[in-house]
Amino acid sequence: MAKVFDSIDENLTQWIEKQPLWFVATAPLGAEGHVNMSPRGHDSFSVLDAHRVGWVDYTGSGIETIAHIRENGRVCLMFNSFDSRPRIVRLHGRGEVFLPGQPGFDEVASRHPAHPSTRAVITVNVTRVSDSCGWGVPVMEVKGERDLLRLQAEKKGEDGMAEYRASRNAVSIDGLPGFPTEL
């Protein structure tokens, strides 16, 4: 079943946007650096055109994706179905990070519900689109989104989120610059 596509067509766009869970993989340039893979969800991902995608990046316990993309741009996104039709789709490309107020931020953020945990937008110029069988992925049922991310951000408030990012998102686990403490 494995196939390489020329672009993200309408059928592939519809399939991708139906997936409730997807993964982002990045790595630093240094051989001793840590490869990172992060799960993503919520209404945060958009196919922008046939060769470009983007997502709203929420504040998390780490900053690896942003740090790696800023260092070298390399990124792979993986989507897989958990319903009865198995399929895995990978989008390889070069990413770019946009902070609130920067050109590029609103293009993606405006497509999704406002979220108090939003820290950035990431876009990817997709250079390779491929799928594979997914026969090893279990069939699972999605019960719903977790509301913990929103609740934590609302409890901390805007100032508390800025403090959290300054203390927990300023530097990656490999010492790369992460989220700036001043915008």
GUGU-71023 format. One record per residue (C-alpha): residue in one letter; x, y, z; residue number from 0. Coordinates in steps of 0.5 Angstrom, whole numbers. Layout:
N
- aa | X | Y | Z | i
- a | X | Y | Z | NUM
...
***
This chain:
183
- aa | X | Y | Z | i
- m | 0 | 0 | 0 | 0
- a | 6 | 5 | 1 | 1
- k | 6 | 11 | -4 | 2
- v | 9 | 17 | -4 | 3
- f | 5 | 23 | -7 | 4
- d | 6 | 29 | -11 | 5
- s | 2 | 34 | -6 | 6
- i | -3 | 34 | 0 | 7
- d | -9 | 33 | -5 | 8
- e | -17 | 34 | -2 | 9
- n | -18 | 27 | 0 | 10
- l | -11 | 27 | 4 | 11
- t | -13 | 34 | 7 | 12
- q | -20 | 31 | 9 | 13
- w | -17 | 25 | 12 | 14
- i | -11 | 28 | 16 | 15
- e | -16 | 33 | 19 | 16
- k | -20 | 28 | 21 | 17
- q | -15 | 25 | 26 | 18
- p | -16 | 26 | 33 | 19
- l | -8 | 25 | 35 | 20
- w | -2 | 26 | 31 | 21
- f | 5 | 26 | 32 | 22
- v | 11 | 31 | 31 | 23
- a | 18 | 29 | 31 | 24
- t | 24 | 33 | 31 | 25
- a | 32 | 33 | 32 | 26
- p | 38 | 37 | 34 | 27
- l | 44 | 37 | 29 | 28
- g | 48 | 35 | 34 | 29
- a | 49 | 27 | 34 | 30
- e | 49 | 27 | 42 | 31
- g | 42 | 31 | 42 | 32
- h | 36 | 28 | 44 | 33
- v | 31 | 26 | 38 | 34
- n | 24 | 28 | 40 | 35
- m | 17 | 26 | 39 | 36
- s | 11 | 30 | 41 | 37
- p | 3 | 28 | 41 | 38
- r | -1 | 33 | 39 | 39
- g | -9 | 34 | 39 | 40
- h | -15 | 39 | 40 | 41
- d | -17 | 43 | 34 | 42
- s | -10 | 46 | 32 | 43
- f | -8 | 43 | 26 | 44
- s | -9 | 46 | 19 | 45
- v | -7 | 44 | 12 | 46
- l | -6 | 51 | 9 | 47
- d | -5 | 49 | 1 | 48
- a | -2 | 43 | -3 | 49
- h | 5 | 44 | 0 | 50
- r | 4 | 47 | 7 | 51
- v | 1 | 46 | 14 | 52
- g | 1 | 49 | 20 | 53
- w | -1 | 48 | 27 | 54
- v | -2 | 52 | 34 | 55
- d | 3 | 50 | 39 | 56
- y | 1 | 50 | 46 | 57
- t | 5 | 51 | 52 | 58
- g | 8 | 44 | 55 | 59
- s | 13 | 42 | 59 | 60
- g | 18 | 42 | 54 | 61
- i | 20 | 46 | 48 | 62
- e | 24 | 41 | 44 | 63
- t | 20 | 42 | 38 | 64
- i | 21 | 49 | 37 | 65
- a | 28 | 49 | 39 | 66
- h | 30 | 44 | 34 | 67
- i | 26 | 47 | 29 | 68
- r | 29 | 54 | 30 | 69
- e | 36 | 50 | 30 | 70
- n | 35 | 46 | 23 | 71
- g | 28 | 46 | 21 | 72
- r | 27 | 39 | 20 | 73
- v | 21 | 36 | 22 | 74
- c | 16 | 30 | 21 | 75
- l | 9 | 29 | 22 | 76
- m | 6 | 23 | 23 | 77
- f | -2 | 21 | 23 | 78
- n | -5 | 15 | 23 | 79
- s | -12 | 12 | 24 | 80
- f | -15 | 8 | 29 | 81
- d | -21 | 6 | 26 | 82
- s | -23 | 0 | 22 | 83
- r | -19 | 3 | 16 | 84
- p | -11 | 2 | 17 | 85
- r | -7 | 8 | 15 | 86
- i | -1 | 12 | 17 | 87
- v | 1 | 19 | 13 | 88
- r | 8 | 22 | 14 | 89
- l | 9 | 29 | 12 | 90
- h | 17 | 31 | 12 | 91
- g | 19 | 38 | 11 | 92
- r | 22 | 45 | 14 | 93
- g | 19 | 48 | 19 | 94
- e | 18 | 55 | 22 | 95
- v | 16 | 58 | 28 | 96
- f | 12 | 64 | 29 | 97
- l | 10 | 68 | 36 | 98
- p | 4 | 72 | 37 | 99
- g | 4 | 79 | 33 | 100
- q | 9 | 76 | 28 | 101
- p | 7 | 75 | 21 | 102
- g | 5 | 68 | 20 | 103
- f | 2 | 67 | 27 | 104
- d | -5 | 69 | 25 | 105
- e | -6 | 65 | 18 | 106
- v | -6 | 59 | 23 | 107
- a | -9 | 61 | 29 | 108
- s | -15 | 65 | 26 | 109
- r | -17 | 58 | 24 | 110
- h | -18 | 55 | 30 | 111
- p | -21 | 56 | 37 | 112
- a | -17 | 61 | 42 | 113
- h | -14 | 57 | 47 | 114
- p | -11 | 60 | 53 | 115
- s | -5 | 56 | 53 | 116
- t | -3 | 58 | 46 | 117
- r | 5 | 60 | 45 | 118
- a | 6 | 60 | 38 | 119
- v | 4 | 57 | 31 | 120
- i | 9 | 53 | 27 | 121
- t | 8 | 52 | 19 | 122
- v | 12 | 47 | 15 | 123
- n | 14 | 47 | 8 | 124
- v | 12 | 40 | 6 | 125
- t | 17 | 37 | 2 | 126
- r | 15 | 29 | 2 | 127
- v | 8 | 26 | 3 | 128
- s | 8 | 19 | 4 | 129
- d | 3 | 13 | 7 | 130
- s | 4 | 6 | 9 | 131
- c | -1 | 1 | 11 | 132
- g | -2 | 2 | 19 | 133
- w | -4 | -5 | 20 | 134
- g | 0 | -6 | 26 | 135
- v | -4 | 0 | 29 | 136
- p | -10 | -2 | 34 | 137
- v | -17 | 0 | 33 | 138
- m | -19 | 5 | 38 | 139
- e | -25 | 9 | 40 | 140
- v | -24 | 16 | 42 | 141
- k | -28 | 18 | 48 | 142
- g | -26 | 26 | 47 | 143
- e | -21 | 31 | 48 | 144
- r | -18 | 32 | 55 | 145
- d | -19 | 39 | 58 | 146
- l | -13 | 39 | 63 | 147
- l | -9 | 44 | 58 | 148
- r | -14 | 49 | 58 | 149
- l | -16 | 49 | 66 | 150
- q | -9 | 49 | 68 | 151
- a | -8 | 55 | 63 | 152
- e | -14 | 59 | 66 | 153
- k | -12 | 57 | 73 | 154
- k | -5 | 60 | 72 | 155
- g | -7 | 66 | 68 | 156
- e | -3 | 70 | 63 | 157
- d | 2 | 72 | 67 | 158
- g | 3 | 65 | 70 | 159
- m | 3 | 62 | 63 | 160
- a | 9 | 67 | 62 | 161
- e | 13 | 66 | 68 | 162
- y | 12 | 58 | 66 | 163
- r | 14 | 59 | 59 | 164
- a | 20 | 63 | 62 | 165
- s | 22 | 58 | 67 | 166
- r | 20 | 51 | 63 | 167
- n | 21 | 53 | 56 | 168
- a | 27 | 58 | 55 | 169
- v | 32 | 52 | 54 | 170
- s | 31 | 45 | 51 | 171
- i | 34 | 39 | 54 | 172
- d | 40 | 39 | 50 | 173
- g | 41 | 47 | 52 | 174
- l | 38 | 50 | 45 | 175
- p | 34 | 56 | 46 | 176
- g | 27 | 55 | 46 | 177
- f | 21 | 60 | 48 | 178
- p | 24 | 67 | 49 | 179
- t | 22 | 70 | 55 | 180
- e | 21 | 77 | 52 | 181
- l | 17 | 78 | 46 | 182
***
